[in-house]
Amino acid sequence: MTPPAPDTAPILIVDDMEENLVALEAVLSSLTSTVVRARSGEEALKAMLREEFAVVLIDVLMPGMNGFETAANIKGLDQTKDVPIILLTGASVDPNYAYRGYTVGAADFLIKPFDPWLLRTKVNVFLDLYRKNHQLASQADQLKRLLTGPTPMESPATPAEPHGHAHAPHAPEDAPAPAPAPPVGDEALSDIASRLVQIELLLRDARDIESAGLADRIAALEQSVERLMAGREA
């Protein structure tokens, strides 16, 4: 699966009728994201395995694999299980359709004809959450690299000399000693604290997203902070 840039994450629309796809494209055209079409549930699954989508809109009444089955298959794959799904259906539907939709993992359910403004608003919420989720992941990765880099207490290990080999020539006695590594300054610690605050704010905004792997990243950051503090106190 190819991850897109967060600001241009595409939207997948799934419907077997051309006129419905055209109508959806027209409604969503004012959003910044690209709209990708699929004419069946099978085609939708193939598209989602090729690239990453911020949200997918699926018509319920399709021949072959219907919308419920398509949603269930999307939620059953590790690569696509976190993608939010909006199910769409006509006005004369079974009253239990909405319940079935939520049961298979859909995030929302809309009945046609829907208000274009309402649909754009709902889709835009998922696009914004997608961007915040990726921004949070990027912040976590940057902070982890910052915290797990070499510290002043660490020095590269001196490789053992092979048995029986001649020793390398010693440096001259008057050669200057290597400069000690600079201590971790207040500026670096301030930068770390600032990044932690940003991550906390993003977590609050994205608290409803199923963010696979982010909990492990945060746990790794906590361990890095503990190692850094232990090294400063040693």
N, C-alpha and C positions, 0 to 999 in steps of 0.2 A: 504494500500500500504506500503510495507516494503522498507525504504530508504537504499540503499547500501552505503558502504564506498565511498567517492568521488573519490578515486584513482582507484576503481574497478567497477565503474558504468557500468552495462551491456549495450550492444547494441542489439536492437531487429531488426531482419530481417524477412520480411513477403513476402512469395512467395508460390504459389501452386505447383511449380515444384521442385522436389528434386534436380535436377542437378543445378538449379539456386541457391538454398540454399547452396549447397556444394561449388559452385564457390565463392559466397559471403564470406563464412567462410574462404576460402583459402586466399582471398584478405585481409581480416581484421585480420587474425591470428597473424600478427606481432604487433598489438596494445595490450596494457596491459589489456583492458577490455574483459569481457566475452561476447560471442555472443550467444544470445538466438533465437531459431527458432519459427516461427508461420506459419502454412500452409494455413491460411485464415484470412480474416478481423475479423471474430468473435473470432477466437483463439487469434489474436493479442490484441483485446480489453480486453479479459479475463486476458492475461498475464500482460498487463499494469495496471490493477486494483490490481494485486497481488504484483507487485514490481515496483520500480522506474527505468526508463531507461534514459540514457543521450541523446540518439538519436534513431530514428526508421527509417529503410529503407523499403519502401513498393513498391512492383511491382504494376503497374497500372492495367494490364490486368489479373484479376483473376476472376474465376467464382463466382457467388453469389455476395457478397459484394466486389466491385472492389476497386482499390487503392484510387480513389477520395472519394468514400463513406466512406472507412475506415479512411482516413485522416480527413474528415468532422466530423465523430463520435468522433475521438480522441480530436479534437479541441472543441467539444461540451461538454466535461466532465470537471468538475472543477479539478479532480485529475490528468488529463493528458493534459490539454489545453496548458501548457507551454513547452511540450516536442517537440523539433524540429523534423521535418519530411523531409526526402529526398525521392522523388518519382523517380522510375526507370521504364523505358519502352523501347521497341524495336525501331529499326531505322525507320521502316515503320509505322509512327504514324501520327495522325491528327495534323496539325500545331497548332491547338488551345489547345493541351494537356498541354503545359507548362503554358499557361494562366489559364486554369482550375485548374492546380495544385496550383498555387499561390493564386488563388481565394479561395480555400478551406483551406488555411493556411500553405501550404508546404513552407519550408525554402529554398529548392533547388530542381532542376529537372535535372536528368541525362538520356541520351539516350544510350542504349546498342548498340554495345559493347563499354564499357567505359574504359578509361585508369585506371588500378589498382592503380597507384600512385596518380592520381587525386582523386579517390574515397577515398583512405586512408587519403589524405590531408584534404579533406572536412570533413570527419568524425572526424578526430583528432581535427579540429577547434572546433567542437561542444563538444567534450570531454573536451577540455581545458576550454571552457566557463562554462561547467557544474561544473568543479572543482573550478573555480574562484567564481562562484555563491555561492557554498556551503561554501567556505572559507570566503566569505563576510558575509554570514548569521551567521557563527560561531563567527566571530569577533564582529558582532553587538550584539549577545547574551552575549558574555563575557563582552563587554563594558557596556551593560545595567545592568548586575549584579553588576559590579564594581561601577557604578554611583548610583544605587538605593539601595545600602546596607545602613546600619545604619550610620548616620553621627554624628560627635561630638556634634552637637546641639540637637540631639534626645536622649531621655532617655525613658526607658520602663515605661508605665503608671502604677501608683500604683492602684491596684484593690480596689474598694470600699468595706468596711467591711459590711457584712450583718447586718441589723438593729437588735439590741437586743443581739448581740453576744459579748463576751468578747474581749477586745483588745488583740492583740498579745503582748507578753512581749517586752519591749523596750530594745535596746542594751545598754550595760553599758556605762556610761557617758565618761569613759576614752577610749572607743573603738576608734581605728583610723578611720578617715573619709575615705570614698572610694576615690580612686585616680581619678582625673578628666580625662575624655577621651582625648587622645592625639589629637592635631590639625591635619588637613589634611596637610601633608608635601609636600615639593616641589617634592620629589621623586614620590609620588602618582600622583600628577598633571602632572608630566612629562610622567608617564606611560599612563595616559589618553590621553595626547596630541599625544603620539606616536601611540596609537591605532587608534585615529581619522585620522591621516595621512595614516595609512595602509588601513583603510576603504575607504578613498578618492581615493587612488591609485587603489584599487580593483574596485571601482565604475567606474572609467574611463575605465578600461579594460573590464568591463562587461556591458558597457552602452547599448549594443544591446540586452541584455537578458531581457525577460519579467519576472521580479523577483517579484512574488506575495508575498505581505506582507512585503517586505523590506522597502517600503516607510513608513509604519506604525512604523516599528522598529526604523528607523532613527528619525522620529518625536518624539517617546518616549524618545530617547536618548537626543534630544534637550531639552525636558522638564526637564529631569533629570539634565542636565548641568545647566539650569536656576535655579532650586531649590538649587543646590549645591552652585552656586555663590551667590544667595540671602542669604543663610545661613551663608556664610563666611563674608558677608558685615553687617549682623545684629549685 
